[in-house]
Amino acid sequence: MSGKKRRSASEWRGIVSEYEQSGLSLKEFSRERGLSEWSVRQWRKRSAGGIGEFVEVTLPSSGAAPYSVLLRNGRELRLGSTFSEKRVEQLVEVLERC
């Protein structure tokens, strides 16, 4: 995993709200807060209902039980502990587009 700080869905909801109330352009807001314009734009789309509600997935620490993701439709997706963190992130991205 890279050295970048990973923000939770809750943190992104706050950032999107701040941006919408700031009166700043996306470029200005992102620059002032050290965020990528792309990330703010994507999270704004998600919060606007284009993709649906925020979904937060907590990744287990090493040696923990396998991944378990509860989907919006009530189904549970279980992945073996051999899935890499990167693969789980990719899978979540795909599921959020559905």
Protein Blocks (a to p, Z undefined) as FASTA:
>chain_A
ZZbdcddfklmmmmmmmmmmnopafklmmmmnopafklmmmmmmmmnopnopcddddddd
ehiacdddddfkopacdddfkbcfklmmmmmmmmmmZZ
